[in-house]
């Protein structure tokens, strides 16, 4: 009988898990940004609300960059290739 154990590198697994979590967070951040732009374009927000949304999105973007840097990742690393469907995150 052969040994079917798989040797897993805990450090690589941790980095991959961080990348997966950051991918989900980046996807949600981009969706929130698009929704905010739709609401702004529709004219349903006050100037104060627009400023608040802009500030929040800038902070989120900065924090994502910091987290990627902290874990040795780039935003491109988070863009999963879905084969024939293309990439998970749109390329700006």
N, C-alpha and C positions, 0 to 999 in steps of 0.2 A: 504494500500500500504506500502511495506517495504522500509526502507531507504537503498539505494544501494551505499552510499558513502564509499570510502575506505580511511582509515586513513593511510597516508604515513608519514614516518619518514624522514624529510628533510636531516638529517645527514647521515642516511643509504643510501638514494638515491644519495647523493653527493659522498659517498665512492664507491658505485656501479658504478657510472659514471666514476670516476677516474680509477677504476679497468678495466672497459671496454676500455677506451682510452689507458691505459698502456698495455693491452692485444694486441691491434692492433699495437701499437708501437713495442712491443716485437716480434710479428709475423713478422713485416717488418724488424726488426733488424736481426732476424735469417735468413730470406730470403736473405738479403743483404750479410750476412756473407757467406752463401753457394755459392752465385754467385761469391763473391770475391775469394773463394777457388777454384772454377772452373776455373776462369780466371788465377789464379796463376798456377794451375796444367797444364793449356794449354800452359803456357810459354809466354803469350802475354804481360806481364807487365815488366817494368824496376824495378830495385832494389828500386829506390826512390818511385815508385808508390806502390810497395808492402809495404814499410815502412809506407807510408802515410795511406794506407788502414788499416794496422794493428793498427796504432795509433788511427785512427778514430773509429775503432770498439772497442778498449779498452776504449776510452772515453765514447762511447755510452753505453757500458756495465756498466761502473761505474755509469753513470748518471741514468740508469734504476734502479740500486740497491739503489741509493740515493732517487729516487722518491718513490720506494716501501717502504723504511724505513720511509720516511716522512709521508706516508699515512697509515702506519701500515699494509702493504701487503708484501707477499713473492712472488717470481716468481712462485711458485706452485699455489698460489691463482689466478694467471693470466691464468693458464692452464685449459681452459674450458673443461668440460667433455661432449663429443658429443654423449654419449650413445653407441650404437653398433659401431659407427665409431671410437671410442677411444677418445683421447684427441686432442685438437686443436694444441698444441705445442708438438713437439717430445720431449721425455724424453732423455736427454743426458746420 
